[in-house]
Amino acid sequence: MTVNRKYKNNVFTSLFNNEDLLRELYCALEGVSLPPDTPVLINSLENVLIQDFNNDISFEIGGKLVILMEHQSTLSPNIALRLLLYISRILEKKIDSRTIYSRKEIKIPWPEFFVLYNGIEPFPDNKIVKLSDLYEEIINIGLPEKKIPLLDLIVRIININEGKNKEIVNQCRKLQEYSFFIAKIRELKDQLGSLELAVKESILYCRNHDILEEYLETHGSELLNMILTEWNTEDAIAFARNEGREEGLETGIKEGRDQGHSEGIKEGIETGIKEEKYKTARNALAEGFSIESINKITGLTIEEIKNL
């Protein structure tokens, strides 16, 4: 089946693109109870940092600006930096740039950052990641040291895989059902050997067992395309990070050994990895991926991809 790349949302964002569900989800994440009439304002900011699908939700509740991201692939250590760029775009959109220079103080919502991890690799139930973890070590040339970073961003990563963080998942029925749905797809994919068949069978199973029933009824026609688009992109990223790199290493080491010296091995490895990136990029182009997404997957420059 050819994947229709017009689908920008994934299942998570389309499922929780609802004020009542976001209020319920936020209460579960924070372990609080809020009145059902507590207002929730959903921010719309499409295609930020991810070009093929948007898996981030930004909303405001009780004076807080919450950025929520669902993540099914291996988490990048740069997640806090990505969220810093993301919230900068959100604030840029919310605030009239002319008022920045006003004498009147501008109030902004209190930011909070959550990543809901739903990947297949082992991951702790909870983890805190900070922007300051990425800071370079200060060179000791007599500069004063700061006890705390003057700029930081703290991200709470929560594992929502089935069986994890039950106290959170059980407080939000849709989150519980979503976790089950994703787990069911993975289970059937292993059994059937086909993602497309696994998605279809999982949809049928969940509808027969009153799991995400209303959502599946509403989005049934586009759901398959959303999942195939999202998961195929994740597979391509995983290949570029792991399998492609391993093949490049093997090729490079062989070429380096043929040259008979360590510098040759180093150069060969770099060449081999580059060749595998080119191979991945060509395959992605043939499948209809955008240049921007291939840039994200392979790390090749836009110019290098255009030259292909």
C-alpha positions in Angstrom: 0.0 0.0 0.0 1.3 3.5 -0.9 1.4 5.8 2.1 -0.5 9.0 1.7 1.8 11.7 3.0 -0.9 14.4 3.3 -1.6 13.2 6.8 0.3 15.4 9.2 -1.1 14.4 12.5 -0.5 11.1 14.2 -3.0 9.0 16.2 -2.1 10.6 19.5 -2.6 14.2 18.4 -5.8 13.5 16.6 -7.1 11.6 19.6 -6.3 14.2 22.2 -7.2 17.3 20.1 -10.1 17.8 22.4 -10.4 20.2 25.4 -12.1 17.7 27.7 -9.6 14.9 27.0 -6.6 17.2 27.5 -8.0 18.4 30.8 -8.4 14.8 31.9 -4.9 13.9 30.6 -3.3 16.8 32.4 -5.0 15.9 35.7 -3.7 12.4 35.3 -0.1 13.6 34.6 -0.1 16.0 37.6 -2.2 13.8 39.9 -4.7 16.6 40.5 -8.5 17.1 40.1 -9.9 20.1 38.3 -13.5 21.3 37.7 -14.9 20.0 34.4 -15.5 23.6 33.3 -11.8 24.6 33.7 -11.0 26.3 30.3 -8.4 24.7 28.0 -7.0 26.6 25.0 -5.4 24.5 22.3 -2.6 26.3 20.5 -2.2 25.6 16.8 1.4 25.5 15.4 1.8 23.1 12.6 4.9 21.6 11.1 7.3 22.8 13.7 10.7 21.0 13.6 9.0 17.9 12.2 7.9 18.1 8.6 6.1 14.9 7.9 3.9 14.6 11.0 3.2 16.7 14.0 3.3 14.7 17.3 3.2 17.7 19.6 0.3 19.3 21.4 0.4 22.7 23.0 -2.4 24.0 25.2 -3.0 26.4 28.0 -4.7 25.6 31.3 -4.9 27.6 34.6 -2.2 30.0 33.6 0.1 27.3 32.4 1.4 26.7 28.9 1.8 22.9 28.5 3.7 21.3 25.7 3.0 17.6 25.4 4.8 15.3 23.0 4.2 11.6 22.3 7.3 9.7 21.2 7.5 6.2 19.8 11.1 6.1 18.6 14.4 6.2 20.5 14.5 9.5 22.5 17.1 12.0 21.3 19.3 13.5 24.0 18.5 16.8 22.4 14.8 16.7 23.3 15.0 19.7 25.7 16.7 21.8 23.1 14.0 20.9 20.6 11.3 22.0 23.1 13.1 25.2 23.8 12.9 26.0 20.0 9.3 24.9 20.0 8.1 27.1 22.9 10.0 30.0 21.4 7.8 29.6 18.3 4.7 29.4 20.4 5.5 32.6 22.3 6.5 34.3 19.1 3.1 33.5 17.7 1.2 34.6 20.9 3.0 37.9 21.5 2.8 40.9 19.2 6.5 41.7 18.5 5.8 45.4 18.8 4.9 45.1 22.5 8.3 43.6 23.4 9.7 47.1 23.5 6.8 48.5 25.5 7.3 49.8 29.0 4.4 47.6 30.1 5.4 44.3 31.5 4.3 41.3 29.4 3.0 38.3 31.3 3.5 34.9 29.8 2.1 31.5 30.9 4.1 29.2 33.2 5.6 26.6 30.9 5.5 22.8 31.5 7.0 20.1 29.3 5.9 16.4 29.1 7.1 13.7 26.8 5.0 10.5 26.8 7.3 7.7 25.7 5.7 4.8 23.9 8.7 3.2 22.2 9.8 -0.4 22.1 13.2 0.0 23.7 13.4 -0.4 27.5 12.9 2.9 29.3 12.3 3.8 33.0 8.9 4.7 34.1 9.9 8.3 34.7 12.9 10.4 33.7 13.8 14.1 34.0 15.9 15.7 31.2 17.3 19.2 31.4 18.5 21.6 28.8 21.5 22.3 31.1 22.6 18.7 30.6 23.7 19.8 27.1 25.8 22.7 28.2 29.5 22.6 27.4 31.9 22.4 30.3 33.2 25.9 31.2 36.9 26.3 30.5 38.7 27.2 33.6 40.2 30.6 32.7 39.1 32.5 35.7 35.5 33.0 34.6 33.0 33.1 37.5 31.1 29.9 37.9 27.3 30.0 38.4 25.7 27.7 41.0 22.6 27.2 38.8 22.2 27.7 35.0 20.8 31.1 34.1 18.7 29.4 31.4 17.2 25.9 31.8 14.3 23.8 30.6 13.1 20.7 32.4 11.3 17.9 30.6 9.4 15.2 32.4 9.4 11.9 30.4 6.7 9.4 31.3 6.6 5.9 30.0 3.0 5.1 28.8 3.6 1.6 27.4 1.0 -0.9 28.5 1.7 -1.9 32.1 3.8 1.2 32.9 2.8 4.1 35.2 -0.6 2.5 36.0 -1.5 5.3 38.5 -1.3 7.8 35.7 -2.7 5.7 32.8 -5.7 4.5 34.9 -6.7 8.1 35.6 -7.2 8.8 31.9 -9.3 6.1 30.2 -8.4 7.3 26.7 -4.7 7.2 27.5 -5.2 3.7 28.8 -7.1 2.6 25.7 -4.5 4.3 23.4 -1.7 2.4 25.1 -3.5 -0.8 24.6 -4.2 0.0 20.9 -0.6 0.6 20.2 0.5 -2.5 22.1 -2.1 -4.6 20.1 -0.7 -3.3 16.8 2.8 -4.3 17.8 1.7 -7.7 19.0 -0.2 -8.5 15.8 2.6 -7.1 13.6 4.9 -9.7 15.1 2.4 -12.4 14.6 1.2 -11.5 11.1 4.4 -10.0 9.7 2.6 -7.0 8.2 2.0 -3.6 9.7 -1.0 -3.0 7.5 -2.8 -6.2 8.5 -1.9 -5.6 12.1 -3.5 -2.1 12.1 -6.7 -3.4 10.4 -7.0 -6.4 12.8 -6.3 -4.1 15.8 -9.0 -1.6 14.7 -11.5 -4.5 14.4 -10.5 -6.0 17.8 -10.8 -2.6 19.6 -14.1 -1.8 18.0 -15.5 -5.2 19.1 -14.3 -4.6 22.6 -15.4 -1.0 23.1 -11.8 0.4 23.0 -11.5 3.8 21.4 -14.8 3.0 19.9 -16.0 6.6 19.1 -12.5 7.6 17.8 -12.2 4.6 15.6 -15.7 5.2 14.2 -14.8 8.8 13.4 -11.3 8.4 12.1 -11.5 4.8 10.7 -11.0 5.9 7.0 -7.8 7.9 7.7 -6.4 5.9 10.7 -4.5 3.4 8.6 -2.8 6.1 6.6 -1.8 8.0 9.7 -0.2 5.0 11.3 1.6 3.8 8.2 2.9 7.2 7.6 4.1 7.6 11.2 5.5 4.2 11.7 7.3 4.0 8.3 9.0 7.3 9.1 10.0 5.9 12.5 11.4 2.8 10.8 13.4 4.9 8.3 14.9 7.0 11.2 15.8 3.8 13.1 17.5 2.4 10.0 19.5 5.5 9.5 20.5 5.5 13.1 21.3 1.8 13.5 21.3 -0.5 10.6 22.6 2.0 8.0 25.4 3.1 10.4 26.4 -0.6 11.1 26.6 -1.3 7.4 28.6 1.8 6.8 31.0 0.9 9.6 31.5 -2.6 8.1 32.1 -1.2 4.7 34.4 1.5 6.0 36.5 -0.8 8.1 37.0 -3.2 5.2 38.1 -0.4 2.9 40.4 1.0 5.7 42.0 -2.4 6.3 42.6 -2.8 2.5 44.6 0.5 2.7 46.6 -1.0 5.6 46.7 1.8 8.2 44.5 3.3 11.0 43.9 6.6 9.2 42.6 4.6 6.2 40.2 2.8 8.5 39.0 6.1 9.9 38.5 7.6 6.5 36.8 4.4 5.3 34.4 4.4 8.1 33.4 8.0 7.4 33.0 7.2 3.7 31.0 4.1 4.4 28.6 5.8 6.7 28.1 8.6 4.1 27.4 6.1 1.4 24.7 4.4 3.6 23.1 7.8 4.2 23.0 8.4 0.5 21.4 5.0 0.0 18.8 5.7 2.7 18.1 9.1 1.2 17.6 7.7 -2.3 15.2 5.1 -1.0 13.3 7.7 0.9 13.1 10.0 -2.2 11.8 7.0 -4.2 9.1 6.5 -1.5 8.0 10.1 -1.7 9.5 11.5 1.5 10.0 15.3 1.6 13.5 16.7 1.4 13.1 18.1 4.9 12.2 14.8 6.4 15.1 13.1 4.7 17.4 15.8 6.2 16.0 14.9 9.6 16.4 11.1 9.0 19.9 11.0 7.5 21.5 14.2 8.7 22.5 15.0 5.1 22.3 18.7 4.1 19.4 20.0 2.0 21.9 20.7 -0.8 23.3 17.1 -0.7 19.8 15.7 -0.9 18.8 18.0 -3.8 22.0 16.8 -5.6 20.7 13.2 -5.4 
